[in-house]
Amino acid sequence: MTQTADARLTQRALTAAHLYYVQERTMDAIARELATSRSTVSRLLTHARATGIVDIRIRSPFAAPHRLEERLEGRYGITAQVVPVPDEATEVDRLQRVAIAAAHVLVDLIQDDMTVGVAWGSTTAAVSRHLVPKPVHGAAFVQLNGSGNTHTTGLLYASEILSRFAAAYDGSAQQFPVPAFFDDPATKRAMWQERSTRRILDMLPTMDLVVFSTGSAGSRVPSHVYSGGYLEPHEQDELAREGVVGDVATVFYREDGSSDGIALNERATGPSLDLLRTIPRRLCIVSGVSKLASVRGALAARIATDLVVDEATARALLE
């Protein structure tokens, strides 16, 4: 399809959407006005929703999710969106529903000239597959932490997530080609002095938004840092002894939000929790009660300003 044909399709979809949603015309009436068939009008409306021309949201003040959002906001001082998910839903379906909701939240959050940090992982990978296209000017998407380990460079996995974000918003992707963990803290300190590494590190304090989930060893949908060969068995045992309940961008914390004295953090390549707390907007996306301890720890650490979470986990957070 040529660019002209693309523009014509977008214009017709915009017209059909305005007639249907704003002027409340019937599809038959729209078909007559556009000199086309009812089925074509239906396809135009579908195109309008898929490309972000139309963004449908249901916000009932009487719905249980809305009351949960108000309670979460009051208790934790965050902006919350609770996603209704049937209790009998599978963990994979639960993740997909939360990911779709988070993708729509991002439409409002991402604006021109933003620097956006993205943590790789199972949840952000799911979100990246449902992003609603929204061309913005001058947006840069930065990989928050390295992705290599002793089994793989991790570049393909992390770059696919980052590339989907950049493509959806017409932005640039800034990869961070270092390991997730160095073997020795001294190696990390030396690498952090290299100009090629400093280029990415210097972008982190300028971020306007970070997008992440909380990693958890006990998550029913395995967190990639625990299932992807990043941690040796003795390292996982060490984290358990130190009371670690989760991580953000491979930086670990306890349920009370503390991260001091956790040895593995000295070798991790993700931004410190102190740095994360300086970023204006911090979107945490969580699916599943099995991540309850990790999201509690993240909220205790005050590293989230915004939370997208499924209904069951929201209830558990408030119990």
N, C-alpha and C positions, 0 to 999 in steps of 0.2 A: 504494500500500500504506500502510495507516495505521501509526502508531507502535506500536500494540498488535500489529498483524500483524508488524511488523519485530522486535519483542521476542520474539514467539512463534517466529519463524523462527530467530533467534539462539539461543534456548534449546534448540530441537530440534537445531540444528546442533551446539551444545556437547555435548548428551547423546549424539548419534550419534558425535561425535569421541571422547568419553571411552570409550564402549563399544568402539569400533573400535581406537583406538591404545593405550589404557591397559589395558582388560580383554581385548583381543585377541579380541573376539567376531567371528564372521563376519557378512557383510552380510545373509545370510538370517536369522540369529538376531536381528540388530538390527531388521530389518523386522518380524519377528513381535512383538518387544517393543514397538515403537512403533506397531504396528497400521497398517503402511503397506507400500508395495511396495519391492522391492530397488532399483529405479531411483530412487525418492525418496530412499532412504538414500544412494545415490551422489551425488545432487545436494546433499544436506545436507553430505556430506563435502567436496565441491568448494567449497561456500559457506564452510565452516569454514576451508579453506586460503586462499581468496581474501580473506577479511576478517581474517586474522591470528589467528583462534582457534587454528589449528594452524600451527606453523612448523617445517617439515621441514628438517633439516640432515644432511648426510653428512660425517663427519669420520673418515676412516680413517687410522690411524697409519702404514699401509703405502703410502699414496697419494703419488705424486710431488709434488702440490701442497702436501701437509703438510710434506714435507722442505724444499721451497722456502721456505715460510713461516718455518720455523725458521732457515734460513740468512739470510733477509732481516732477521729480527728480530735475529739475532746481529750482522750487519754494520752495520745502520743504526739499531738501537735503537728500532724501531717495532713496532707490532702489525700483522701482515700477513694478508690473506686472498687467496689465489691462486685464481683462477677457472679451472677446466679448460675449455679451448676447443680444438677440433680445429685443427690447423695449417692445414687447407684452408678453414676458415671465412672468410667475407667480413668485411671490416672493419666493416660495418654490423651483421652478426650478432654479431661479437666485442663490439662496443660494447653491444648489447642484453643479452648475457649478463652482462657486467660490471655494467651498470646494475641488473639484477635482483638480483645478489648484493649490491651496495651498498645497495639499498633494504632488504634484510633485515638488513644490519648496522645500519642506522639505527634499526630497531625497538628494538634494545638500547640504543643510544646516547642517544636522545631521551627525556628524563624530564620530570616536572612542573617548572614554573617556570623552564625553561631559556630563555636567549637564544641563538638559533642564527643565525649568519651564513651566507648562501648566495650563492655567486658564480654569475652567469649564464654560460651557455656550452652548447656542444653536448652535453657529457657530463652536466652537471647537469640539462639539459632531458630527456635520456633517463632519468635516475634518477627525475625527478619524475613520469614517466608510469607508474612501476612501484612507487610507494610503497605499503607495506602499512598500511592504516588502523590507528591506535592512538590513541584519545582520551587526551590528557594535559591536565593543568590548568595554565593560565597560561603556555603556551609562546609565545614571540614569534620570528618569522622575519624577519631583517633583510637587506635587499639590500646586499651588501658594497661595490659600486661602481656609479657612474652608467652609464647605458646609451645616452645620446643621442650622435648624431654629426651630420655635416652633411647626411646623407640622411634620417635618421629620428630620432624621439625615443627609440626603443628601449623605450618604456614597456610596450607590449603584450607584447613578447617576454619581458622581464624579469619583468613582473608575472604572466604565466602560470606561470612556473616557481615564483615565490614563492607564488602562490595555491594551487598544487597541494600544496606543503609545508604551508601553513596548514590547508588542508581535510583533509589526511590525519591531522593531529594535533590538530585542533580548536583551532588557535592563531591568532594575529593576524599579518598581513603588514605589514611596515614598509618601504615603498618609498623609494628614494633618487633623486628626480627631478632629477638633474644630468647633464651630459655625461660620457661615459667619459673624455675628455681636454679640458681647457681649452686655448684657444689661447695663453694667456699665464699663466705661474705667478702673476703679480700678481693676475689675475682669480680664480684659485683661492684665494689667500690672503684676498682680500676676501670671497668667497662663504663661506668657512669661518667667518667672523665672524657671519654671519646666524643669527638664532635658529632659523629653520625648518630650516636645515642642521645646526646644532649639535645639534638634537634627535636626529638619526640618528648623528652623529659621537660623541656622548656615550654611545650605546648600545654602540659597538664594543668599548671596553675591558672591558665587563661580559659579553661573550659567553662562554658555556660551551663552545661547539662551533662550528667552521666546517666547511662542506662545499664542496669545490672540486675542480676538475681543473687540470691544467697546460695552458696554451695553447702551441701550437707552430706555427710557420709551415709546417713540413714535414709536418704530420699528414695522413694519408690521408683521415681524416674531418675536413674543414676545421674548425679552431678558429674560433669565431664572431668573435673580435676581429680575425682576419686576413681572413676572408671576408666580413664584414658591413659593409665600408666605413669601419671605424674608423681605419685607418692609410693615409696617403698613400704613394705609391711612395717618395718621398724619405725618409719616416720609417722605412719598412722597410729601406731601404738603410743608414740611420743606425744602426738596431738591429744589423744584420749587422756593420757596422764595429766596433761596441762589443762584439762577441762574445756578444750576447744569444742564449740558447737557448730561452727560454720566459717565461711570465708566470703569475701568480696574481692574478685579479681586476684585470687590466690593470696590474699592477706587475711590471716586467721584471727578470730576473736572468741571470747568466752560468752556465756549467756548474759553476764552482767554488762557486756559491751566492752570490757577491757581487752587490750591486746599486748600489754607490756610483758616482757619476759618470755614471749613465745619465740623460741629459737629459730624456727623455720622462717619467720617473718624477716629475719636478717638476710636470708638468701632469696626471698621472694622478689619478683620484679613488678608487682602491682603497686599502685600509689598507696601511701600510708593512709590510715583512717583520719589522721589529722588533716592531711591535704584534702581528702574527700569532703570533709565537713566545711571546707571553705568554698565549695562549688555552689552556686546559687540554687540550682534545681538538681535533685538527685532522685531519679525514678527507679524504685525497687519493684520487681515483678516476681511474684511468688505463687506457686501452685502446689497444693497438697499439704495436708496436715502433717505428713512426715517431715516437712521442713519447719515445723512450728518452733523448735528450739533455735534454729538458725535465724529465723526472721525476728524472733524476740531479741536475740542478741544484737542484730543489726539495728533494731529500733532503740534498744538500750544505748547503743553506741552513737545514736543520733546521726547515722549516715544516710538516712532517707528523709526527703521532704515530701515525696509522693509515693504512694503504694497502690499497686494493682494486685488484687488478691482474690481467690475464690471464696465463696460464701462460707464453706465449712471451716476453712482456715481462719477467716475473719472471726467467726463465732468462737473458735478455740483461743484466739488471741485475747478475747474479752472475758473468757471464763476464769 
